[in-house]
Each structure stands twice: as structure tokens, then as C-alpha cells.
Amino acid sequence: MNTHGILIVVSGFSGSGKGTIMKELLKRYDNYALSISATTRAPREGETDGREYFFKTREEFEKMIAKEELIEYAEYVNNYYGTPRAYVEEQLTAGKDVILEIEIQGALKVKKKFPDTLLLFVTPPSAEELRKRLIGRGTETMEVIEQRMQRAIEESDGMESYDYYVINDDLDTCVDEVHRIIQAEHNRSTRNHAFADKIKRDLKGE
């Protein structure tokens, strides 16, 4: 069967818990690798190059764009963020399933370049629950919470482009579900043409 890794893009509303799900998935199973983004923003206290991000100068980043060394990139608040191709391809070839945690526009760019990408969208069970979680964090003003809710309305327009919706109601159940979806994807017939061809040849005694 297919031993090559699968590229998985995880998106979701701010406050949906996607970061927590990814951390838990990496802790429980050793066949996942979280893609590390490159950025031109300055490292924050405690961040290490190659762990949280690959920190680049603007000039270095623009060279990467010119050489097509990024799977996708975007510019936010005067800083570039992008997914380095080499790191992802290295992990996939080693048989790791690589998870990219990016927003919808980036996800669709990745799907266009790599049609085999599995797209997962994480959402709380309801809009009311999303608001409750954002308030419960206690880290943001009501104004910021309203902005995030407004952004969720815009993001919900792209939901139907995803392969699966993951309802994050209970963390344990959710992590198991994500793992099951990815493992089932490995067995999808379209990912295993070589295996099917071999079985056919064996049956014919070729």
C-alpha cells in the first residue's frame, strides 16, 4: 500500500481549537509532522529558528518566492508568511503525514498545486459556542471578539471547498476522528494505483 505521506491542510475559525487538536495529534501519534512556516517577522521571546518558524529577512523570503521554494505564501501586516516546499517534500517522502495549519485562501492555493491534499475544516458545534469560547479565553476585548466573529462569517463562505468538517465538541473524540479520517485516506483507491496494478499482475501470474 501507499507508504508516501499525505499532505493535510487544517483550517478553522479562530477559537475552534485547531491548534490544540494538532498538538494533541502529534503527541499521541508519531506518523505526523507539523509543517513549519517561514516568516519575515521578528522572533518573539522564547521562539527558536526552525522550531516555531524559519525566520527570514525580507530579501531571503523574496528570493524563495522567485525560486518557487514555497508551496504558498501571503503577506499580513507588512510581514510575509509561507510554507517551504523542501521541508514538506522531505517529510512526505519519509512517509510522514504533513499537517499545514493555514487559513482558507492558503489552503485553496495548496489544493490547486497539490490536488491530492486532504482539506479539513475545524469548527465548534455552533456559532454560539464559538462566541462562548472566544469570551472564555479572557485574552481579548469585546471589540476583538466581534472582529473575529465577523471574520468567521467571511471564512464560512469557503467551508464547502473542504473534504471534511471536524466538529470540535470534545477534544479526545475530535483527535481520534481526525486520526481516523487521515488513516482512511491512506487506503483510498486513488492513492493506491500501484498496489492495484500489482495485485492484478499477480492474479494473472505475470
Phi, psi and omega in degrees: 000172184295116180259356178288143180291164178251142176270124183239129175251126179248124175233173178168167179295151173297125182099001180281345178091017184297322180297318180295319180298315182297316179300316182294321179298315180293328180289320186278327186234142184262007181263012180249147172230134178269124181294139179259127181278155170263146179211156176262359179285155181289146177298141173274167181303130178089352179274142182240140178299131179088354176252293176282314181212163163267112184274126184234155170281165179301320181296315179299317182295317181292331174294319179298321178297312183298324182271006181056042180268006180241139178288320176204157175205161178208163178243125177235132176041055176064014174234144175273146171225138179199167182255112180293128183296316186301313182299315182296313183295323178300312182294318180297317180296327179284001177090007179276144171274121186261127181256127174250125178256096184221167182279175191303313183302315179296319181300317182290328176295319180296315182299325180293317181285323182234086186301340180282356182299138177265123182255122179243135179243119182265131180216146171292169182294337181205165178295324180297318179294322178299312179300316181301316181294319180296320178291320182297334178300326179067016184254351186234151177286162178300328179297315179294320179299316178298322178296318181293322178294321178297317179296323179299324178298315180296315183295328183297339178297335182262003186301324185288354176281351185271154181283321182221146169259134178246112181275113181269087179259307177240125188303310182302312181299319183295316180297316178299319182295315179300316180299316180298316180301313184294318180295320179296325181297327178299330183269359180301136186302323183294341179268358188230039180301319183298320180296315180298318180299319181295315179301315181299316181296317181298318181296326181276356180072028181278000000 
